Amino acid sequence: MASYQTTGIVIGRTNFGEADRVIRLLTPDHGKLSAVAKGVRKIKSKSGGHLELFGEVKLVLATGRNLDVITSARLAWYPHSLALDYSRLGLAYAFASMMDRLAQEHHEQPELYRHLQEALRCIEEGATGPLIELWFKLRLLNVAGYRPELMQCVICGQASDNLVYQFDAARGGIVCPADAAATSRPIDTRTIKLWRLLSDHPYATIRQIQEAEGLATASLLLCDEFYEHHIGKAFHPGL
């Protein structure tokens, strides 16, 4: 069988047979991969500790007829502190689940990989709460090509600092007063500016904004409404 090497973040696992496990991975060069780790559930397995959820793993895989087979796995990085904090663990599960749903199989997606990699490292360093959740979702929408329109009215194209915009998830972004509809929701200028920054900048930059956490808390549900309308269920920590 032909073999290849890659690096992947474990985003899901399913028991298979008596001792095997199907590992779902997000990789930069092959997109989402589902591969079999044979015998990994046996006590004496050498690979078991290298294929834990959220771990970043160096892999060698053999091409299989239906599923590829993991022949070698070496853990490169793991967020050990997550097990000590339920809220951060919940965030990691939610982020991995969103990637599992959105990433395409066998399709190069380095930006998605880097986004999840950055998010897990931020959580490991102590990030939690609505701000990092909102940042992750808006950056994910941006990378995946679903970025909401935040610069001008999505209907008429009018852009002005003097307008009081609303946000319309169904129509794809902010709308001016003349184009507001029953589906439109209030959104203030500070929140619009924060969302623009969240869509484009690393979390390390965003967390330095003094009022960011409060604005994120107040507007996270708007983001979830947009996400669910355009992509599907927006996973939440603890669910």
PASEBA-1860 file (N, C-alpha, C; in nm, 3 decimals):
! residues 239
1> MASYQTTG> 0.084/-0.120/0.000/0.000/0.000/0.000/0.088/0.125/0.000 ~ 0.045/0.228/-0.073/0.116/0.355/-0.073/0.098/0.422/0.062 ~ 0.199/0.497/0.105/0.191/0.568/0.233/0.225/0.716/0.214 ~ 0.182/0.795/0.309/0.211/0.940/0.306/0.219/0.992/0.448 ~ 0.278/1.110/0.463/0.294/1.173/0.593/0.214/1.304/0.598 ~ 0.166/1.336/0.715/0.097/1.464/0.735/0.095/1.497/0.884 ~ 0.047/1.614/0.916/0.024/1.656/1.054/-0.124/1.683/1.069 ~ -0.185/1.639/1.178/-0.327/1.660/1.197/-0.365/1.689/1.340
9> IVIGRTNF> -0.477/1.758/1.358/-0.536/1.781/1.490/-0.655/1.687/1.503 ~ -0.659/1.612/1.610/-0.769/1.515/1.630/-0.896/1.592/1.667 ~ -0.999/1.581/1.582/-1.125/1.653/1.606/-1.240/1.558/1.638 ~ -1.217/1.428/1.631/-1.323/1.334/1.665/-1.270/1.191/1.663 ~ -1.339/1.102/1.736/-1.299/0.961/1.743/-1.423/0.875/1.759 ~ -1.423/0.758/1.694/-1.534/0.663/1.704/-1.477/0.523/1.719 ~ -1.523/0.450/1.819/-1.478/0.311/1.836/-1.522/0.228/1.717 ~ -1.434/0.134/1.679/-1.458/0.054/1.559/-1.409/-0.088/1.586
17> GEADRVIR> -1.499/-0.185/1.575/-1.461/-0.322/1.604/-1.429/-0.341/1.752 ~ -1.349/-0.443/1.780/-1.318/-0.476/1.919/-1.207/-0.391/1.979 ~ -1.112/-0.347/1.897/-0.997/-0.275/1.952/-0.953/-0.155/1.870 ~ -1.020/-0.134/1.755/-0.978/-0.025/1.667/-1.057/0.103/1.696 ~ -1.016/0.209/1.631/-1.086/0.336/1.647/-1.070/0.415/1.516 ~ -1.177/0.477/1.470/-1.170/0.568/1.357/-1.140/0.707/1.411 ~ -1.030/0.764/1.364/-0.985/0.895/1.410/-1.017/0.998/1.302 ~ -1.084/1.106/1.339/-1.111/1.215/1.245/-1.011/1.327/1.274
25> LLTPDHGK> -0.943/1.369/1.169/-0.835/1.466/1.183/-0.856/1.584/1.089 ~ -0.815/1.701/1.133/-0.808/1.817/1.044/-0.662/1.838/1.011 ~ -0.629/1.836/0.881/-0.491/1.851/0.837/-0.481/1.973/0.745 ~ -0.364/2.033/0.734/-0.350/2.148/0.645/-0.345/2.111/0.497 ~ -0.297/1.991/0.466/-0.274/1.955/0.326/-0.373/1.854/0.269 ~ -0.453/1.790/0.355/-0.552/1.693/0.307/-0.692/1.725/0.360 ~ -0.711/1.839/0.422/-0.841/1.872/0.479/-0.877/1.777/0.592 ~ -1.003/1.735/0.596/-1.046/1.641/0.699/-1.016/1.499/0.653
33> LSAVAKGV> -0.959/1.421/0.743/-0.928/1.281/0.716/-0.995/1.193/0.820 ~ -1.047/1.080/0.776/-1.093/0.976/0.867/-1.005/0.855/0.843 ~ -0.937/0.808/0.947/-0.843/0.698/0.931/-0.856/0.601/1.046 ~ -0.824/0.475/1.021/-0.835/0.371/1.122/-0.704/0.360/1.200 ~ -0.715/0.361/1.333/-0.600/0.331/1.420/-0.623/0.190/1.474 ~ -0.552/0.093/1.419/-0.574/-0.048/1.454/-0.515/-0.081/1.591 ~ -0.597/-0.148/1.673/-0.552/-0.191/1.804/-0.528/-0.081/1.905 ~ -0.574/0.041/1.874/-0.541/0.155/1.958/-0.608/0.149/2.095
41> RKIKSKSG> -0.716/0.071/2.108/-0.786/0.062/2.236/-0.730/-0.047/2.327 ~ -0.631/-0.120/2.278/-0.566/-0.219/2.362/-0.475/-0.150/2.463 ~ -0.464/-0.206/2.582/-0.385/-0.146/2.689/-0.240/-0.125/2.647 ~ -0.185/-0.218/2.571/-0.044/-0.211/2.533/-0.020/-0.133/2.403 ~ -0.123/-0.069/2.351/-0.107/0.005/2.226/-0.006/0.119/2.242 ~ 0.085/0.129/2.147/0.185/0.236/2.150/0.131/0.368/2.097 ~ 0.021/0.363/2.023/-0.034/0.485/1.961/-0.144/0.550/2.043 ~ -0.201/0.478/2.141/-0.317/0.528/2.214/-0.300/0.667/2.271
49> GHLELFGE> -0.190/0.691/2.339/-0.168/0.821/2.402/-0.134/0.932/2.306 ~ -0.111/0.897/2.179/-0.076/0.997/2.078/-0.196/1.043/1.995 ~ -0.312/0.984/2.018/-0.428/1.014/1.935/-0.546/1.062/2.019 ~ -0.517/1.144/2.120/-0.622/1.201/2.205/-0.686/1.322/2.137 ~ -0.812/1.349/2.170/-0.881/1.465/2.117/-0.801/1.593/2.142 ~ -0.798/1.679/2.042/-0.734/1.811/2.042/-0.583/1.805/2.030 ~ -0.525/1.688/2.028/-0.381/1.677/2.013/-0.339/1.701/1.869 ~ -0.220/1.759/1.853/-0.161/1.779/1.721/-0.058/1.668/1.700
57> VKLVLATG> -0.074/1.591/1.592/-0.002/1.466/1.577/0.072/1.459/1.444 ~ 0.195/1.409/1.447/0.269/1.377/1.327/0.232/1.235/1.286 ~ 0.191/1.216/1.161/0.132/1.089/1.120/0.197/1.030/0.996 ~ 0.198/0.900/0.992/0.224/0.826/0.869/0.102/0.739/0.845 ~ 0.046/0.745/0.724/-0.076/0.671/0.692/-0.055/0.588/0.567 ~ -0.119/0.474/0.564/-0.121/0.388/0.446/-0.256/0.401/0.378 ~ -0.255/0.417/0.249/-0.379/0.433/0.174/-0.457/0.303/0.172 ~ -0.582/0.310/0.216/-0.668/0.192/0.220/-0.779/0.200/0.117
65> RNLDVITS> -0.853/0.092/0.102/-0.961/0.087/0.003/-1.075/0.181/0.043 ~ -1.118/0.175/0.169/-1.226/0.261/0.218/-1.174/0.370/0.311 ~ -1.095/0.329/0.408/-1.034/0.424/0.501/-0.884/0.403/0.503 ~ -0.809/0.512/0.514/-0.665/0.500/0.529/-0.634/0.446/0.669 ~ -0.515/0.393/0.685/-0.475/0.331/0.811/-0.357/0.407/0.870 ~ -0.368/0.440/0.997/-0.258/0.508/1.066/-0.153/0.404/1.104 ~ -0.034/0.419/1.047/0.073/0.325/1.077/0.172/0.380/1.179 ~ 0.173/0.511/1.196/0.262/0.573/1.295/0.200/0.704/1.341
73> ARLAWYPH> 0.205/0.729/1.472/0.150/0.854/1.528/0.243/0.903/1.639 ~ 0.283/1.028/1.629/0.369/1.086/1.732/0.312/1.221/1.775 ~ 0.275/1.231/1.902/0.214/1.353/1.954/0.315/1.468/1.952 ~ 0.278/1.578/1.886/0.365/1.695/1.878/0.327/1.803/1.979 ~ 0.198/1.812/2.009/0.151/1.915/2.104/0.016/1.871/2.159 ~ -0.009/1.900/2.288/-0.137/1.866/2.348/-0.174/1.969/2.455 ~ -0.301/2.014/2.460/-0.346/2.111/2.560/-0.377/2.045/2.694 ~ -0.276/2.015/2.772/-0.293/1.937/2.895/-0.383/2.005/2.999
81> SLALDYSR> -0.387/2.137/3.003/-0.463/2.204/3.109/-0.613/2.201/3.088 ~ -0.660/2.160/2.969/-0.805/2.161/2.943/-0.881/2.071/3.037 ~ -0.821/1.959/3.076/-0.889/1.863/3.163/-0.919/1.922/3.301 ~ -0.855/2.031/3.334/-0.872/2.093/3.466/-0.978/2.202/3.466 ~ -1.035/2.235/3.350/-1.128/2.348/3.340/-1.242/2.310/3.246 ~ -1.361/2.286/3.301/-1.474/2.240/3.220/-1.514/2.342/3.114 ~ -1.508/2.472/3.146/-1.551/2.573/3.050/-1.459/2.576/2.929 ~ -1.329/2.563/2.951/-1.235/2.562/2.839/-1.244/2.431/2.761
89> LGLAYAFA> -1.268/2.321/2.830/-1.286/2.193/2.763/-1.410/2.198/2.673 ~ -1.516/2.262/2.722/-1.638/2.277/2.642/-1.614/2.358/2.516 ~ -1.532/2.463/2.526/-1.498/2.543/2.409/-1.424/2.459/2.307 ~ -1.327/2.382/2.353/-1.248/2.299/2.262/-1.338/2.199/2.189 ~ -1.432/2.136/2.260/-1.526/2.043/2.198/-1.611/2.115/2.092 ~ -1.660/2.234/2.126/-1.743/2.309/2.033/-1.666/2.346/1.908 ~ -1.543/2.394/1.925/-1.462/2.435/1.809/-1.429/2.315/1.720 ~ -1.392/2.203/1.782/-1.360/2.083/1.705/-1.484/2.033/1.629
97> SMMDRLAQ> -1.600/2.039/1.693/-1.724/1.993/1.630/-1.760/2.080/1.510 ~ -1.739/2.211/1.520/-1.767/2.299/1.407/-1.674/2.270/1.291 ~ -1.546/2.246/1.322/-1.451/2.211/1.216/-1.486/2.076/1.154 ~ -1.529/1.983/1.235/-1.566/1.850/1.186/-1.680/1.861/1.086 ~ -1.774/1.950/1.112/-1.888/1.966/1.023/-1.850/2.045/0.897 ~ -1.765/2.145/0.910/-1.741/2.238/0.800/-1.629/2.194/0.705 ~ -1.524/2.133/0.758/-1.408/2.099/0.676/-1.443/1.995/0.571 ~ -1.383/2.008/0.454/-1.405/1.913/0.346/-1.300/1.803/0.350
105> EHHEQPEL> -1.341/1.684/0.315/-1.248/1.572/0.315/-1.157/1.577/0.193 ~ -1.030/1.547/0.217/-0.929/1.537/0.111/-0.922/1.664/0.026 ~ -0.933/1.778/0.090/-0.926/1.907/0.020/-0.837/1.999/0.102 ~ -0.730/2.046/0.044/-0.632/2.129/0.116/-0.697/2.252/0.177 ~ -0.685/2.268/0.309/-0.748/2.380/0.380/-0.657/2.432/0.492 ~ -0.543/2.487/0.456/-0.447/2.531/0.558/-0.498/2.641/0.650 ~ -0.585/2.729/0.599/-0.635/2.838/0.683/-0.726/2.785/0.794 ~ -0.809/2.687/0.762/-0.892/2.625/0.866/-0.805/2.560/0.972
113> YRHLQEAL> -0.701/2.491/0.927/-0.610/2.424/1.020/-0.542/2.525/1.112 ~ -0.490/2.633/1.055/-0.422/2.733/1.137/-0.517/2.800/1.235 ~ -0.643/2.818/1.193/-0.741/2.881/1.282/-0.769/2.793/1.404 ~ -0.791/2.665/1.381/-0.815/2.574/1.493/-0.690/2.562/1.580 ~ -0.576/2.556/1.519/-0.449/2.548/1.592/-0.432/2.669/1.684 ~ -0.458/2.788/1.632/-0.447/2.910/1.713/-0.548/2.910/1.827 ~ -0.672/2.869/1.796/-0.778/2.870/1.897/-0.746/2.777/2.013 ~ -0.699/2.657/1.983/-0.667/2.561/2.089/-0.552/2.610/2.176
121> RCIEEGAT> -0.456/2.677/2.117/-0.345/2.731/2.195/-0.390/2.846/2.284 ~ -0.483/2.926/2.235/-0.538/3.035/2.318/-0.616/2.979/2.437 ~ -0.695/2.874/2.413/-0.769/2.811/2.522/-0.673/2.752/2.624 ~ -0.568/2.687/2.576/-0.468/2.628/2.666/-0.403/2.733/2.754 ~ -0.390/2.855/2.700/-0.329/2.964/2.775/-0.427/3.034/2.869 ~ -0.554/2.990/2.869/-0.650/3.043/2.965/-0.769/3.116/2.909 ~ -0.778/3.131/2.776/-0.890/3.204/2.717/-1.019/3.126/2.735 ~ -1.124/3.196/2.772/-1.256/3.136/2.786/-1.362/3.245/2.779
129> GPLIELWF> -1.487/3.209/2.763/-1.594/3.307/2.763/-1.640/3.349/2.625 ~ -1.736/3.443/2.619/-1.799/3.483/2.492/-1.703/3.545/2.391 ~ -1.597/3.614/2.435/-1.511/3.682/2.340/-1.438/3.584/2.248 ~ -1.375/3.483/2.304/-1.304/3.388/2.218/-1.402/3.304/2.136 ~ -1.519/3.279/2.190/-1.620/3.205/2.113/-1.666/3.287/1.993 ~ -1.692/3.416/2.014/-1.734/3.503/1.905/-1.622/3.519/1.803 ~ -1.498/3.536/1.852/-1.382/3.547/1.763/-1.370/3.423/1.677 ~ -1.380/3.306/1.738/-1.364/3.181/1.663/-1.469/3.171/1.553
137> KLRLLNVA> -1.593/3.200/1.586/-1.702/3.183/1.490/-1.692/3.284/1.375 ~ -1.659/3.409/1.406/-1.648/3.509/1.300/-1.529/3.483/1.209 ~ -1.416/3.443/1.268/-1.299/3.409/1.186/-1.329/3.286/1.101 ~ -1.401/3.190/1.158/-1.436/3.069/1.084/-1.527/3.104/0.966 ~ -1.625/3.190/0.988/-1.712/3.235/0.879/-1.630/3.303/0.770 ~ -1.534/3.384/0.811/-1.450/3.456/0.715/-1.367/3.359/0.632 ~ -1.298/3.266/0.699/-1.212/3.171/0.630/-1.293/3.081/0.536 ~ -1.414/3.046/0.578/-1.496/2.954/0.499/-1.574/3.024/0.388
145> GYRPELMQ> -1.563/3.157/0.379/-1.629/3.229/0.271/-1.770/3.274/0.301 ~ -1.807/3.280/0.429/-1.942/3.322/0.468/-1.940/3.452/0.550 ~ -1.840/3.533/0.533/-1.825/3.653/0.615/-1.947/3.744/0.600 ~ -2.006/3.789/0.712/-2.119/3.883/0.703/-2.072/4.019/0.652 ~ -2.159/4.088/0.580/-2.128/4.222/0.531/-2.138/4.320/0.648 ~ -2.027/4.388/0.677/-2.020/4.477/0.793/-1.972/4.617/0.755 ~ -1.955/4.644/0.626/-1.904/4.773/0.582/-2.013/4.864/0.526 ~ -2.118/4.805/0.471/-2.225/4.883/0.407/-2.354/4.804/0.409
153> CVICGQAS> -2.463/4.871/0.381/-2.593/4.803/0.378/-2.589/4.692/0.274 ~ -2.624/4.573/0.315/-2.616/4.458/0.226/-2.720/4.466/0.115 ~ -2.821/4.552/0.130/-2.927/4.564/0.029/-2.897/4.676/-0.071 ~ -2.873/4.797/-0.020/-2.856/4.911/-0.110/-2.711/4.959/-0.123 ~ -2.623/4.909/-0.039/-2.482/4.947/-0.047/-2.448/5.079/0.020 ~ -2.542/5.138/0.092/-2.516/5.266/0.155/-2.422/5.249/0.274 ~ -2.318/5.334/0.278/-2.220/5.329/0.387/-2.202/5.468/0.445 ~ -2.226/5.482/0.575/-2.213/5.612/0.641/-2.195/5.591/0.790
161> DNLVYQFD> -2.106/5.668/0.850/-2.085/5.661/0.995/-2.204/5.720/1.071 ~ -2.290/5.791/1.002/-2.404/5.856/1.067/-2.530/5.769/1.068 ~ -2.526/5.655/0.999/-2.644/5.568/0.995/-2.648/5.475/1.116 ~ -2.769/5.448/1.162/-2.789/5.350/1.268/-2.831/5.219/1.202 ~ -2.734/5.131/1.182/-2.760/5.006/1.112/-2.828/4.905/1.204 ~ -2.891/4.806/1.140/-2.936/4.686/1.208/-2.867/4.567/1.142 ~ -2.876/4.452/1.207/-2.812/4.331/1.154/-2.920/4.234/1.111 ~ -2.906/4.184/0.990/-3.006/4.090/0.935/-2.934/3.962/0.893
169> AARGGIVC> -2.944/3.860/0.977/-2.873/3.734/0.951/-2.920/3.670/0.821 ~ -3.049/3.672/0.795/-3.104/3.606/0.677/-3.055/3.670/0.548 ~ -3.033/3.802/0.552/-2.992/3.873/0.430/-2.842/3.895/0.422 ~ -2.769/3.854/0.527/-2.624/3.848/0.512/-2.541/3.957/0.574 ~ -2.600/4.045/0.656/-2.517/4.149/0.718/-2.597/4.268/0.766 ~ -2.529/4.384/0.773/-2.596/4.503/0.824/-2.687/4.564/0.718 ~ -2.795/4.626/0.765/-2.890/4.693/0.676/-2.917/4.833/0.728 ~ -2.939/4.927/0.637/-2.970/5.064/0.675/-3.115/5.072/0.722
177> PADAAATS> -3.155/5.183/0.787/-3.294/5.195/0.836/-3.399/5.175/0.726 ~ -3.371/5.222/0.605/-3.469/5.212/0.497/-3.491/5.067/0.455 ~ -3.390/4.981/0.474/-3.400/4.843/0.430/-3.422/4.743/0.545 ~ -3.439/4.795/0.666/-3.463/4.707/0.780/-3.596/4.635/0.762 ~ -3.601/4.512/0.812/-3.721/4.430/0.798/-3.750/4.359/0.929 ~ -3.850/4.273/0.928/-3.890/4.202/1.050/-3.778/4.111/1.100 ~ -3.690/4.068/1.010/-3.579/3.979/1.048/-3.456/4.055/1.099 ~ -3.461/4.188/1.094/-3.346/4.270/1.135/-3.340/4.286/1.286
185> RPIDTRTI> -3.218/4.294/1.341/-3.197/4.306/1.485/-3.106/4.426/1.513 ~ -3.126/4.493/1.627/-3.039/4.606/1.660/-2.893/4.564/1.677 ~ -2.803/4.647/1.628/-2.659/4.628/1.649/-2.595/4.765/1.651 ~ -2.518/4.795/1.755/-2.462/4.929/1.764/-2.330/4.940/1.689 ~ -2.286/5.065/1.670/-2.165/5.092/1.591/-2.042/5.028/1.652 ~ -2.030/5.028/1.785/-1.913/4.969/1.850/-1.905/4.819/1.822 ~ -2.020/4.753/1.821/-2.023/4.610/1.794/-1.984/4.581/1.649 ~ -2.032/4.661/1.557/-1.995/4.643/1.416/-1.844/4.654/1.399
193> KLWRLLSD> -1.784/4.755/1.463/-1.639/4.774/1.453/-1.564/4.657/1.516 ~ -1.614/4.607/1.629/-1.549/4.493/1.693/-1.558/4.370/1.603 ~ -1.672/4.346/1.544/-1.689/4.230/1.456/-1.592/4.236/1.338 ~ -1.568/4.354/1.284/-1.472/4.367/1.174/-1.333/4.325/1.221 ~ -1.296/4.369/1.341/-1.164/4.332/1.394/-1.155/4.183/1.423 ~ -1.261/4.128/1.481/-1.263/3.985/1.513/-1.248/3.899/1.387 ~ -1.302/3.946/1.277/-1.298/3.870/1.153/-1.159/3.865/1.091 ~ -1.073/3.961/1.128/-0.946/3.977/1.057/-0.820/3.959/1.141
201> HPYATIRQ> -0.833/3.963/1.273/-0.713/3.971/1.357/-0.701/3.853/1.454 ~ -0.578/3.823/1.497/-0.556/3.717/1.596/-0.624/3.749/1.728 ~ -0.653/3.645/1.804/-0.718/3.666/1.933/-0.630/3.746/2.028 ~ -0.500/3.729/2.019/-0.407/3.801/2.107/-0.423/3.952/2.091 ~ -0.458/3.997/1.972/-0.482/4.139/1.948/-0.617/4.181/2.004 ~ -0.718/4.101/1.980/-0.856/4.134/2.019/-0.871/4.145/2.170 ~ -0.807/4.056/2.244/-0.828/4.053/2.389/-0.777/4.178/2.459 ~ -0.701/4.260/2.389/-0.649/4.384/2.448/-0.749/4.499/2.440
209> IQEAEGLA> -0.858/4.482/2.364/-0.960/4.586/2.352/-1.042/4.590/2.480 ~ -1.050/4.703/2.543/-1.105/4.716/2.678/-1.250/4.670/2.688 ~ -1.335/4.709/2.596/-1.477/4.677/2.607/-1.518/4.555/2.525 ~ -1.420/4.481/2.473/-1.451/4.371/2.381/-1.534/4.262/2.446 ~ -1.503/4.224/2.569/-1.574/4.115/2.634/-1.723/4.145/2.650 ~ -1.755/4.267/2.694/-1.894/4.305/2.712/-1.970/4.309/2.581 ~ -1.908/4.363/2.477/-1.972/4.369/2.346/-1.992/4.228/2.289 ~ -1.896/4.140/2.314/-1.909/4.002/2.267/-2.023/3.931/2.337
217> TASLLLCD> -2.034/3.951/2.467/-2.143/3.888/2.544/-2.279/3.931/2.490 ~ -2.290/4.059/2.456/-2.418/4.113/2.411/-2.452/4.074/2.268 ~ -2.353/4.037/2.187/-2.379/4.015/2.044/-2.356/3.872/1.997 ~ -2.317/3.783/2.087/-2.288/3.645/2.045/-2.409/3.577/1.983 ~ -2.528/3.601/2.036/-2.648/3.538/1.981/-2.677/3.583/1.838 ~ -2.640/3.709/1.805/-2.656/3.756/1.667/-2.567/3.676/1.573 ~ -2.445/3.652/1.617/-2.352/3.573/1.537/-2.405/3.430/1.519 ~ -2.456/3.373/1.627/-2.510/3.236/1.618/-2.628/3.229/1.520
225> EFYEHHIG> -2.711/3.333/1.520/-2.824/3.336/1.427/-2.773/3.336/1.283 ~ -2.670/3.415/1.256/-2.612/3.421/1.122/-2.549/3.287/1.084 ~ -2.471/3.232/1.177/-2.401/3.105/1.153/-2.501/2.994/1.121 ~ -2.605/2.985/1.201/-2.701/2.876/1.183/-2.784/2.894/1.055 ~ -2.805/3.017/1.014/-2.881/3.041/0.891/-2.799/3.001/0.769 ~ -2.669/3.026/0.770/-2.586/3.007/0.651/-2.509/2.877/0.649 ~ -2.478/2.820/0.766/-2.396/2.698/0.772/-2.467/2.582/0.838 ~ -2.531/2.607/0.950/-2.594/2.500/1.028/-2.574/2.525/1.175
233> KAFHPGL> -2.598/2.427/1.255/-2.594/2.441/1.399/-2.462/2.500/1.448 ~ -2.472/2.607/1.527/-2.353/2.666/1.590/-2.336/2.601/1.727 ~ -2.238/2.514/1.738/-2.217/2.441/1.863/-2.181/2.538/1.975 ~ -2.229/2.507/2.096/-2.202/2.591/2.211/-2.128/2.511/2.317 ~ -2.040/2.575/2.393/-1.970/2.505/2.501/-2.070/2.442/2.599 ~ -2.046/2.318/2.632/-2.130/2.251/2.731/-2.248/2.179/2.670 ~ -2.273/2.197/2.538/-2.388/2.130/2.475/-2.344/2.004/2.403
END
